[in-house]
Amino acid sequence: MREWSAMLMGVVLGVAGTWYYLNNEGKVNQQTRRIKARSRRAMDMVSNIGSSAEEMLER
């Protein structure tokens, strides 16, 4: 019985997620672009810190 309830819960969550995405696709894509831009900036910052630390250690 637990397997059926777990499967039913998965189906309900899948349908709800799909419905939300289809109704808010523009907002979801906009947020995705923002997250990617922020993560790129964070990776660049870490890379810059690493480069600076490497330069300091070479001296």
Summary of the structure (lengths in Angstrom):
residues: 59
radius of gyration: 21.6
end to end distance: 67.7
largest distance: 67.7
contacts: 109
relative contact order: 0.06
helix: 95%
strand: 0%
